[in-house]
C-alpha cells in the first residue's frame, strides 16, 4: 500500500517545486524575506538566532519591532544590492544588540546578508570585506563599553563564523563563474566547429562546380574557332553545371536555416543530400568537362547514415576536382568498393612522370579549418575514417579513403 502511495506524494511535491523554479529571483528573495520576518515573531523560535552582546534584556517595544523587521525585509534585495542589503541589516543588528533587545529568529538575516555579499557582490569585494570587518571591530568595542560580559575569544569566534559564511558565498560565486566560463568556451568551440563545417561545404560545392565550369568554358571558347557547330554543347554543359551548383547551394542554405524544423522536413531535405548513389553524376560532370574518367563499383551498396554518405561523396568530388584542375585531360579512375565493415574509395589520375603539374597540390590546413584535401581529411576523420593522398611512383596522383560502414536499417 505504501509503495503505491509514494508516487502520489512525489507528484504533489513536484507542483509547488515547479512553481518555485519558475519564479524570478527577485520574487524568491522577497518571499524568503517575508517568511523570515513572520518567523521572527514565533515564540517557539525566539531562542534561535544570532547574538553577541549578551547585555541586560530590554522589554519589547516598537523600536525593537522595527529593528527586527529591518534585519529581515531588506533581504528581498540581497541579489540586486548585496552590499546595501548587508549595510542595512548589519546596522539594524548592531543597534538591536547594543540596546539589549531579546534575540529573535529574524537576527539570522545577518547570516543571509553576509552570504549574499560573498556570493553576489561584483565590485569592491575586498574593500567591502575590510569595511565590514572594521565595523564589527567597532561594534565589539561599543558592546564592551556598554558592559557586555563577552570576551575577545567570543567576539573572535562570532567573527570567524561570519567569515565562514562569507567564504561559502564566495565559493559559490567562483563555481558559478567557472561554470559560465566553461559554457562560454563550449559555445565558442561549437561555433568554430560549425564555421569550419560550413567552410568545408562551401569549398566542396563551389570549387568543384566552378572548376568544371572554367574547364567547360575554356573548351567552348576553343570550339568557337575550331568547331563552331560543337560550341553549343560546351555552353550547355556550363549552364548545366551552374544549375547543379545552385541546387547544392540551396540545399546548404536550407541546412543553415533549419532551426526547429520537423522530422518530416528533415527527411525531405535528406533526399537532396549528395550521397554515394550520386557519384555517377560526378563522373558524368567530369566527363562533360573533357576529363576521361572510368568509374567502377564493387560490392552491394547499402544505405548509410547521411554523414557517411556525404563524406564518401565529397572524397570523390574533391579528387575529381583536383584531377580537372591539375591534370586536365589525364585518364582518371574512380573505384568504390562496398564491404561489410568499410567503404573503400580509390581515385587515381595518370600523369607524366616528369611533370610536376600532373599532381594536385596538397594544401596545408589553415586556422579556419583547412581547404581541399586537408579539409577532406578532417571530414573523413569525423566519421572515424582515414584518408591518404599523394603522388604515385609511376606518375600522377592517388586519393584513398577508408570509411567504416554503418548500414541503416530500412
N, C-alpha and C positions, 0 to 999 in steps of 0.2 A: 504494500500500500504506500509506504513512504517513498519508494523509488518512483512510483507513478506520480506522486505529488511534487517531486523535486523540479521537473521541467516547468510546472506552473509557477513555482516560486521564482525560478530564474527569469521566466518571461515577464513576471511582474516587476522584477528589478531592472530589466532592460529598458522599459519605457521611461522611467524617470532618469536613468543614466543617459539614454539617448537625448532626452530633452536637455539635460545639463550640458552635454557636449556640444549641442547646437547653439548654446548661448554665447554671446560676445564676452570677451574677457572683462570688460568694464561691468557688465551685468553680474557676472560671477562674483567679482570683488565687492560690489555693492551689496549683494545678498549675504555674502560671508560677513561683512562688516555689520549688517543689521542683525544677523543671528548672534554674533559675538556681543553686541550691545544688549540684546534681550537676555542672553545667558548671564550677563554681568549682574543681573538683579535677581537671579535664582538663589535662594538662601542656601540650598544644599551645595552649591558650587562656590560659595563665598570664601572658603578656605583655600581654594586653588587659585594661584596667581603669582605674579612677580612682586617680591617685597624685599626691600633693602634697608629702609630707615629704622624700622622697629621702634618708632617713637611712641609715646603715650597716645592711645587711641582717642580720636576726637569724634564726637557724635555726628551722625549723618546730617547733611544739610543740602541746600540747593547747590551750593558751590561744589560739594563732593559729587553730587549727581552730574553736574556739568563737566567736572574733570573726568569722570568715568566715561561719559559719552564722548569726550574729546580723545580718549585713548582708544576708541573703537571705531566710530563712524568715519574718521578720515582714512581708514584703510580701504575705503571704496576707491581711492585714487592711488593706491600703492604701486601700481604698474606704470601709470602715466606720469606721476610725480613722486618717485620714491624718496628723493631727498627731502622734499617738502613734507611728505607724509611722516617721515621719521622725525623731522624737526618738531612738528605739531604734537605728535604722540609722545615723544620724549619729554618735551616741555611739560605736557599735562601730567605725565608720570612723575616728573621731578617735583612739581608743585604738590601733587597728591601725596607723595611720600614726605615732603617737608612739612606739610600741615598735619600729618598724622592721621589721615583718614584710614578707615579699615580697608584691608585688602579685598579686592573684588576679582572676579573671573575676567573682567574686562582689562585688567592690567597685563594679560597675556598679549594684548595688542602690541606691546613694546617689542616682543619677540618677532611677531609678524612684520612689523615695520623694519626691524633690523635685517631680517631675512630678505625683504623686498629690496632694501638698499643694496645688499650684496648681489642680488640676482638681476636687478633691473636698472640700477644706476649706470649711465653710459659715460658721462664726463665727470672729471674731478673726483674720481673714486678714492684715491689716496688722500686727497685734501679733505674730503667729506669724512673719511675714517679718522683722520687726525683731529678734526674739529669735534667730532663726536666723542673721541677719547678725552680731549681736553675738557669738554663739557661734563663728562662723567666724573673726571677728577674734581672739578668744581663742585658737583653735587655731593661727592663724598666729603669734601671739606665742610660744606654747609651742614650736612647731616651730623657731622661730628661736633660742630659748634652748637647745634641745637640739642645736643645731649644724647645722640644715638649710641647705644651700647656696642654697636658693631665695631670690629677692629679692622686693621689693614688686611689680614687674610680673608675676612668676609667680603670686603669690597673687591679684593683681587679675584676671588672665586666668582663673584657675580659678573665682573668684567670679562673674565675668561669664558663664562657661559655665553655672554653676548657675542664675544669674538668668534666662538664656535658656530653660533647661528649665522653670523655674517659670512664666515668661511663656507658654510654649507650653501648659502645662496650664491656665493661667488663661484663655487664649483659647478653648480647647476648652470650658471651663466656661461662658464667656459665650455662645458659639454655641449650646450646648445649652439654656441658659436662654432665649435668644431664640426658639429653635425651639419650646420648650414654651409660651412665651407666645403665639406665633402659633397653635399648635394650640388653646390655650385660647380665644383670641379667635374663631377659626374655629368652635369648638363653640358659643360664645355666640351668634354670628351665625346659625348653623344653628338653634339653639334658638329664637331670637327670630323667625326666618322661619317656623318650624313653628308657633309660637304664633299668629302673625298669620294663617297659613293656617287653623288650627283656628277662630280667632275669626271669620274670614270665612264659613267653612262653617256655623258655628252661627248667625251672623246671618242668612245666607240662608235656612236651614231654618226657624228659629224665627220670624223676623219675618214671612216670607210666610204661613206657616200660621196663626200666631196672629192676624195681621191679618184673614185670611179668616174665622177662627172668630169674631172680635169682630163683624165685619160681619154674618155669618150669625146670630149670637146676637141682635144688635140687631133684625134683620129678623124673627126668630122671636118676639121679645118684642112687636113691633108687631102681628104677625099674631094673637097671642093675644087681642087685644081687637077687632081689625078683621075678621079672618077666621080664627076658631079652627080651621076644618077644614083650613087650609093650614099651620098652625103645625108640624105633624108633619114636613112636608117640610123646613122650615128646621132643625129639630133633627137630622134625619137628615143634612143637609148638614154641620152642625157635627161630628157623630160621624165622618162620612166623612173630613173634613179632618183631624181629630185622628189617625185611623188612618194617613193618609198621612204626617203629621208623624212619628209613631212609626217608620214604615218607614224614612224618611230618616235619622232619628237612629240607628237600629240600624245602618244602613249606615255612618254616620260613626264610630260607636263600633267597628265592625268594622275600619275602616281604621286607627284609632288603635291597636288591639290587634294588628294584623297585623305581627308580628315573626317573621321566619323562615318564613313560610308558603310552601307550594309554589306553583308556577306554576298548577297546576290550581285551587287555592283562589283565586288571584288572578283567574283567568278567571271563576270562579263569582261572585266578588264584583263583577267588572266588569259583570255582567248587571244589577246593581242601581244602577249609576251613572246619575244623571239625564243624559239625552242629548237631542240635538235632536229625536229621534223622539218624545220625550215632551212636547214643547212644547204639543201639542194638549191634554194633560191639564191643563197650567197654565191654558190658555184656558177649559176646561170648569170648573175650580175657580173662576176669577174670575166666570164667568157664573153659577154656582150661588150666588155671594155677592151677586148682584144687579148686577154690573158688565157693561154691554153691551160685548162685545168682538168685533171682526171679525178673523179670522185668515186669512192667505193665505200661500202658499209658492210660490216660483218657482224653476225650475231643478231639476236632478236631485240629490237628496241622496245623498251618498256617505259611507261610513264614515270617520270622522276619529279621530285619537288621543283618548284619554279626556280629556286636559286641554283640548283644543279643544272637544269636545262639552260638557263641563261648563261651560266659560266661556260658551259661547253660550247654554246653558240658563239659567245664572244671570243673564245680561243680561235675558232675557225675564222671568224670575221677579222680579227687583228692580224692573223697570219696571212690571209689573202690580201688585206690592205697593204701590208709590208711588201708582199710579192709584187703587187701592181705599182707600188711606189718606187721600190729599189731594184726590182728585177723584171721590168716590163718586158713582156714577150717571152720570158723563160718558162719552160714547162713546169707546172706545179701539180703536185699530187696531194689529195686530201683523203685520209683514211680514218674512219670512225669505227672502232671495234667495241661492241657491246658485250661485256662479260657479266657473270653473275655477281661479282664483287666490285668491279670497277668498270669505268668507261675510259678507253684509251683513244687519244686523238693524235694523229701524226699529220703534219703538213710540211712537205718538203718542196723546195724550189731549186731547180738546177741553175747553175751559173758558171761562167768561165772560171777556170782555176786561178788565173792571174788577174781577175777583175775584182778590185776591192769594192766596187759598187754593186756587185751582184748580190751581196747580202745586206739585209736591212741593219740599220744601226741600232744597237740596244741603248735606250736612254737610261740615265740614272734617275732614281726616284727623286722627286722634288719635295719640298716641305708640304705642298698641297696634297701629296698622296701618290705622286708618280704619274707618268703618262706612258702610253704604249705598252711595251712588254712588261715594264716594271709595275704598272697599274694592273696588268693582267695577272701577274704573279700574286698580287695581293687579293684579287678577286678569287683566284683558284684556291688560295690558302684558306679563305673564308669558308669553303665547303670541304676542308680537310684534304685538298688535292695537292698535286705537285706539278710544276711547270718547268720545263727545260727548253732553252732556246740558244742556238749558236750556229756558227758556220760549219758546214760539212767538210770533211777532209778532201773529198773529190770536187769541192766547189759548191757554191750555192748556200742555202740556209735551211735549217730544220727547226720546227717547233713541235715539242712533245708534251702532252698533258695527260695526267692520270687523275681521274676524279672518282671517288668512291660512289658506287651505285647504291641508291636508296629508293628502290621502287615504291611507288604509291599504290595502295590498294584501291582499285576502282569500285 
